[in-house]
Amino acid sequence: MAVTTIADMVIVPEKFSQYVIDRTTELNTFLKSGIATPDAVVGKLINGSPEGGRFIELPMWDALDGEEDVFGETDVSIGSIATKSSHATLLMRQKAWGSTDLARVLGGADPMGAIANLIADWRNTREQKVYLAILKGLFDGTSGALKEHLNDISAKTGNSGADACISDGATLDTKQLLGDHYGNLGMVFMHSAVYTYLQKNGMITRNPIFDPSQSSVDMERYLGYSIKVDDSMPYISYEECTSSDDGKIEVTAVNIAELQEHCATTLTASTSDAKKYVKAISPVYDTYFVGAGAFIRQEGTPQGFIGTETDRDKIGAKNYLINRWCQIIHPRGFSWNINAAYPTINGEVIKYPNNAMLATPANWSLAVHHKKVNLACLRHKIG
């Protein structure tokens, strides 16, 4: 069967970009759960950004203060309504694929749909890493802007180590960090190992819910929180060690990326002069308690921005599809540091933040009272 190539297709960039955006939105678990919601005002701000713009301003009203007057013949006192603002950063990302990367799907009846679905799946995986990078920065135990909502029990040693494990008591202590706003937390995102641990200990409840299309379905909950199980939830399972430690693993250029994802300290690969090692430890998990609308997620098209392009290398007989996207993924109640230090990558100072910058605590500041933020984190072990 003849294989359709990118060069054979007539791609209308605007329509293809929208197709990918729509498909990505449809598949996005964070959006479907309701913790990330669009914002039409933010969308207009993105679309109005001049070419080269990097930030948008999010104005907000200060809470009213002062005391009321007692009715009488004197003039009523006049209070003021003050405003403040926070900043959000544009996320501008791009990726190109060659026809050889897509050859296995281009022979189908709907090659454009196949490509769009592949890109949407890939972008969802990448977007989830954006949320997790932001949460990592906010919940840094030393300087995170939301460290007041972090309940870190992972180092506790009482009850033969059981005090370091997730429990009903530890969860209730976590929600109490929001005080009387605890009711804004409705969902819990956890790793499957945490979920299985809770199951083993009979801590998961199943509530039947009537669904006309399926007669009834069971909604699993943990202490009333709707459960979302996802193995991309972060955990730490390695620590640096010396060559004399049992079970040591040498850090190499091949495995450093995999090891770094689950190690709290920054690793470097071994060299001929210096060997670097890590060892496995009892995993420490981050379990997130999240409320609806905790994040703004909004797509947009700044002036001069081209979302989709195709190209062909005639000499090399290669076809390319380039996909670029611009969006805001911003935790409500926070401000991005517009004076953040942007790193040099491939000889160029980047203009928009990468995930490492999003995970940097110093790049975020709290812009509202912490009780108004629908996020909390329990850092723990499992038995």
C-alpha distance (Angstrom), angle and dihedral (degrees) to the residues before:
residue distance angle dihedral
M1 . . .
A2 3.78 . .
V3 3.79 113.6 .
T4 3.77 118.6 -130.1
T5 3.79 112.2 -131.8
I6 3.76 130.5 -159.0
A7 3.77 88.4 -107.6
D8 3.84 89.9 60.2
M9 3.80 92.4 58.2
V10 3.74 129.1 85.8
I11 3.80 102.4 -140.0
V12 3.78 118.2 -169.3
P13 3.82 99.3 -156.4
E14 3.82 97.2 -149.8
K15 3.80 93.4 48.7
F16 3.79 94.2 44.0
S17 3.82 92.3 48.6
Q18 3.80 90.4 50.5
Y19 3.82 90.5 46.8
V20 3.82 90.1 55.3
I21 3.82 92.0 44.9
D22 3.80 91.8 50.4
R23 3.80 92.7 47.1
T24 3.81 92.4 46.5
T25 3.80 90.5 50.9
E26 3.79 91.0 49.2
L27 3.80 92.8 53.5
N28 3.80 99.3 39.1
T29 3.81 109.9 116.2
F30 3.80 93.4 -162.2
L31 3.78 90.5 54.9
K32 3.80 93.0 45.0
S33 3.80 90.0 51.1
G34 3.80 90.4 54.2
I35 3.81 98.8 -123.9
A36 3.81 91.8 112.9
T37 3.78 116.8 50.2
P38 3.80 134.0 175.7
D39 3.79 122.8 -110.2
A40 3.80 118.0 -152.1
V41 3.81 92.6 -160.4
V42 3.80 90.7 53.7
G43 3.81 88.9 48.2
K44 3.80 90.9 56.5
L45 3.79 90.6 48.1
I46 3.82 91.1 51.7
N47 3.79 93.0 48.2
G48 3.79 89.8 48.3
S49 3.79 93.6 51.5
P50 3.78 110.9 118.4
E51 3.77 119.6 -122.9
G52 3.80 105.5 -75.6
G53 3.81 94.9 22.3
R54 3.79 113.9 145.7
F55 3.81 108.9 179.0
I56 3.77 141.0 37.0
E57 3.78 126.9 -153.0
L58 3.79 119.5 -126.3
P59 3.81 109.2 -158.2
M60 3.79 119.5 -157.0
W61 3.79 139.5 174.1
D62 3.77 122.6 -108.4
A63 3.79 115.9 -125.0
L64 3.81 114.5 -94.5
D65 3.78 116.3 -106.5
G66 3.80 140.1 176.6
E67 3.79 131.2 76.2
E68 3.78 128.9 -78.0
D69 3.82 122.2 -109.5
V70 3.77 126.3 -118.4
F71 3.79 110.5 -116.2
G72 3.80 113.2 -102.7
E73 3.80 143.9 119.7
T74 3.78 95.6 -69.9
D75 3.79 120.9 93.1
V76 3.78 115.4 -89.1
S77 3.79 113.1 -110.3
I78 3.80 116.5 -109.1
G79 3.76 119.8 -129.6
S80 3.79 126.5 -163.2
I81 3.77 132.6 -127.6
A82 3.80 111.5 -138.7
T83 3.78 128.4 -163.3
K84 3.76 133.2 -150.8
S85 3.75 134.1 -179.7
S86 3.76 141.3 -144.0
H87 3.77 130.0 -162.3
A88 3.77 132.6 -124.7
T89 3.77 124.6 -164.9
L90 3.76 125.1 -133.3
L91 3.79 114.8 -119.9
M92 3.80 108.8 -144.0
R93 3.78 113.2 -176.1
Q94 3.80 135.3 166.9
K95 3.79 142.0 -177.1
A96 3.79 134.7 -178.5
W97 3.80 128.7 -153.7
G98 3.78 129.8 -164.5
S99 3.78 123.3 -140.0
T100 3.80 91.0 -109.0
D101 3.82 88.9 61.7
L102 3.80 90.1 54.9
A103 3.79 100.7 34.3
R104 3.80 94.8 105.1
V105 3.81 92.5 63.3
L106 3.78 103.0 32.4
G107 3.79 95.1 84.5
G108 3.81 93.8 68.7
A109 3.77 129.3 106.3
D110 3.79 92.2 -102.4
P111 3.81 106.8 31.9
M112 3.80 93.8 165.4
G113 3.79 90.8 53.3
A114 3.81 90.1 47.5
I115 3.80 91.8 52.3
A116 3.81 92.5 45.9
N117 3.80 91.3 50.6
L118 3.79 92.1 48.9
I119 3.78 91.7 49.7
A120 3.81 92.0 46.0
D121 3.82 91.4 52.2
W122 3.79 90.9 48.3
R123 3.80 92.9 47.0
N124 3.80 92.0 50.1
T125 3.79 90.1 55.8
R126 3.78 90.7 48.7
E127 3.81 93.3 45.1
Q128 3.78 91.9 53.7
K129 3.79 87.7 58.6
V130 3.82 88.2 56.5
Y131 3.82 91.9 57.7
L132 3.79 91.6 45.9
A133 3.81 92.3 48.1
I134 3.82 90.1 53.0
L135 3.81 91.8 48.0
K136 3.79 90.4 49.3
G137 3.80 90.4 55.8
L138 3.81 94.7 44.8
F139 3.80 94.4 48.4
D140 3.79 98.6 45.3
G141 3.80 103.0 141.1
T142 3.80 94.4 -137.8
S143 3.80 107.2 39.7
G144 3.80 108.0 -2.8
A145 3.79 114.8 140.3
L146 3.82 89.0 -128.0
K147 3.79 100.2 38.0
E148 3.82 86.8 125.7
H149 3.81 86.6 72.1
L150 3.81 94.5 50.3
N151 3.81 118.8 101.2
D152 3.80 104.9 -170.0
I153 3.81 110.8 -174.0
S154 3.81 95.8 152.7
A155 3.82 95.2 107.8
K156 3.80 96.5 50.8
T157 3.80 115.6 118.0
G158 3.82 103.5 -174.7
N159 3.80 123.0 121.7
S160 3.80 91.7 25.0
G161 3.81 90.4 -57.0
A162 3.80 95.9 -47.8
D163 3.80 91.3 115.8
A164 3.81 88.4 68.3
C165 3.81 92.3 57.8
I166 3.78 128.0 90.9
S167 3.78 112.1 -93.1
D168 3.77 140.5 159.0
G169 3.79 89.9 -98.4
A170 3.81 93.7 50.8
T171 3.80 90.5 47.9
L172 3.80 92.2 51.1
D173 3.81 89.4 49.0
T174 3.81 88.0 53.2
K175 3.79 95.5 52.3
Q176 3.81 89.2 46.5
L177 3.81 88.5 65.3
L178 3.82 85.5 79.0
G179 3.80 91.8 53.2
D180 3.79 113.0 -157.6
H181 3.83 90.2 -5.2
Y182 3.81 92.5 68.1
G183 3.80 90.0 110.0
N184 3.81 89.8 72.2
L185 3.80 89.3 73.4
G186 3.79 109.4 87.8
M187 3.80 108.3 154.6
V188 3.78 137.4 48.6
F189 3.81 121.3 -152.8
M190 3.79 113.1 -158.2
H191 3.79 142.3 165.0
S192 3.81 115.8 -103.4
A193 3.82 90.3 -114.6
V194 3.81 89.0 58.8
Y195 3.79 90.7 46.5
T196 3.81 91.6 51.9
Y197 3.81 90.9 48.2
L198 3.81 90.2 54.0
Q199 3.80 89.9 47.6
K200 3.80 92.1 51.9
N201 3.78 89.6 53.3
G202 3.80 94.4 47.8
M203 3.80 93.0 -115.5
I204 3.82 97.6 129.7
T205 3.81 118.3 88.4
R206 3.79 125.7 -158.2
N207 3.78 118.0 -148.2
P208 3.82 118.1 -170.1
I209 3.81 112.6 -131.9
F210 3.81 122.9 -168.8
D211 3.79 114.2 -117.9
P212 3.85 115.6 179.2
S213 3.79 91.2 -149.2
Q214 3.81 95.0 51.0
S215 3.82 103.5 23.4
S216 3.80 90.6 -124.8
V217 3.78 139.8 -10.6
D218 3.79 132.2 -164.0
M219 3.79 118.4 -116.6
E220 3.78 111.1 -156.3
R221 3.79 116.5 -144.9
Y222 3.75 138.9 177.4
L223 3.82 112.5 -149.5
G224 3.79 87.6 -25.0
Y225 3.82 95.4 -49.6
S226 3.79 119.4 124.8
I227 3.81 107.5 -117.9
K228 3.81 124.3 -127.9
V229 3.81 113.3 -176.1
D230 3.79 115.8 -158.7
D231 3.80 128.3 157.2
S232 3.79 91.1 -149.7
M233 3.81 88.2 75.0
P234 3.82 105.7 115.8
Y235 3.77 127.0 -101.9
I236 3.81 135.4 166.9
S237 3.80 115.9 -134.6
Y238 3.82 104.7 154.7
E239 3.78 136.1 59.9
E240 3.78 131.9 -175.8
C241 3.79 115.9 -95.5
T242 3.80 142.3 166.7
S243 3.77 131.6 -97.3
S244 3.81 90.8 -101.0
D245 3.82 95.2 60.3
D246 3.79 119.7 105.5
G247 3.78 116.4 -113.0
K248 3.80 93.5 19.5
I249 3.80 119.0 168.8
E250 3.78 119.9 -154.9
V251 3.79 114.6 -126.4
T252 3.79 109.6 -129.9
A253 3.78 136.9 171.2
V254 3.80 87.4 -101.5
N255 3.82 99.6 54.0
I256 3.80 103.3 25.7
A257 3.82 95.2 95.7
E258 3.81 92.3 52.8
L259 3.82 93.4 44.6
Q260 3.81 94.1 44.6
E261 3.81 92.6 57.2
H262 3.80 88.9 63.9
C263 3.81 100.9 35.1
A264 3.81 123.3 87.9
T265 3.81 95.8 -148.2
T266 3.80 127.2 62.5
L267 3.79 109.8 -98.0
T268 3.79 130.8 -150.1
A269 3.77 124.9 -160.0
S270 3.78 122.9 -111.6
T271 3.77 119.8 -92.8
S272 3.78 130.9 -164.8
D273 3.79 88.2 -97.0
A274 3.78 101.0 40.8
K275 3.78 129.3 31.8
K276 3.81 119.4 -152.9
Y277 3.80 124.0 -155.9
V278 3.79 142.0 -175.8
K279 3.78 132.1 -173.4
A280 3.79 132.9 -153.1
I281 3.81 117.3 -100.6
S282 3.79 135.0 -177.7
P283 3.82 101.9 -71.7
V284 3.80 120.0 -106.8
Y285 3.82 112.7 -150.9
D286 3.78 132.9 -158.4
T287 3.80 111.5 -142.7
Y288 3.80 113.7 -171.3
F289 3.79 127.5 -148.5
V290 3.79 109.0 -159.5
G291 3.78 138.2 179.9
A292 3.79 130.7 -148.0
G293 3.79 115.4 -78.2
A294 3.81 95.4 13.5
F295 3.81 89.6 142.7
I296 3.78 135.1 41.4
R297 3.79 110.9 -136.2
Q298 3.76 114.9 -178.2
E299 3.80 132.8 159.6
G300 3.78 120.5 -148.2
T301 3.78 146.6 162.3
P302 3.80 116.2 -130.0
Q303 3.79 119.5 -154.4
G304 3.79 112.1 -74.3
F305 3.80 93.7 14.6
I306 3.82 118.2 138.3
G307 3.79 113.5 -161.9
T308 3.80 104.2 -171.9
E309 3.79 132.8 22.7
T310 3.77 137.1 163.1
D311 3.78 127.8 -149.6
R312 3.76 138.7 179.9
D313 3.77 131.4 -148.5
K314 3.78 99.6 -150.3
I315 3.78 94.7 -173.7
G316 3.77 93.0 49.5
A317 3.82 93.6 36.8
K318 3.79 90.5 -130.2
N319 3.79 129.9 139.9
Y320 3.78 125.8 -152.5
L321 3.77 136.8 -161.4
I322 3.83 116.0 -162.7
N323 3.80 120.2 -163.8
R324 3.80 122.3 -172.0
W325 3.77 127.6 176.2
C326 3.75 138.6 -175.7
Q327 3.78 123.8 -156.9
I328 3.75 145.4 149.1
I329 3.80 117.3 -124.4
H330 3.76 103.6 175.4
P331 3.82 132.9 160.5
R332 3.79 108.7 -124.6
G333 3.78 113.4 -116.0
F334 3.81 96.5 30.5
S335 3.78 137.4 95.4
W336 3.79 127.9 -142.1
N337 3.79 116.5 -128.0
I338 3.81 103.6 -114.1
N339 3.82 88.7 -167.5
A340 3.80 93.5 56.9
A341 3.80 117.6 140.6
Y342 3.80 109.9 -107.1
P343 3.81 115.4 -151.8
T344 3.78 128.5 -129.2
I345 3.81 112.3 -112.5
N346 3.81 122.4 -178.1
G347 3.78 89.8 -7.4
E348 3.81 95.6 -53.1
V349 3.79 131.7 97.9
I350 3.80 104.7 -123.4
K351 3.80 117.2 -125.9
Y352 3.80 98.5 -155.7
P353 3.82 126.8 46.6
N354 3.78 123.6 -95.5
N355 3.78 122.9 -151.4
A356 3.81 92.4 -89.9
M357 3.80 89.2 60.1
L358 3.80 91.4 47.5
A359 3.81 88.2 54.2
T360 3.82 92.8 51.6
P361 3.84 109.5 105.1
A362 3.82 94.3 -149.3
N363 3.80 90.7 62.8
W364 3.82 93.6 67.2
S365 3.78 132.7 62.7
L366 3.79 131.3 -179.0
A367 3.81 111.5 -110.1
V368 3.83 99.3 -179.2
H369 3.79 137.4 35.8
H370 3.80 107.3 -67.0
K371 3.81 92.3 -121.7
K372 3.81 88.9 68.0
V373 3.81 92.0 62.4
N374 3.81 112.9 92.7
L375 3.79 96.0 -149.4
A376 3.81 134.3 99.0
C377 3.79 134.6 162.0
L378 3.80 133.3 -151.2
R379 3.82 111.9 -160.7
H380 3.79 108.7 -162.1
K381 3.76 150.8 131.7
I382 3.78 131.0 -115.3
G383 3.77 126.8 -129.8
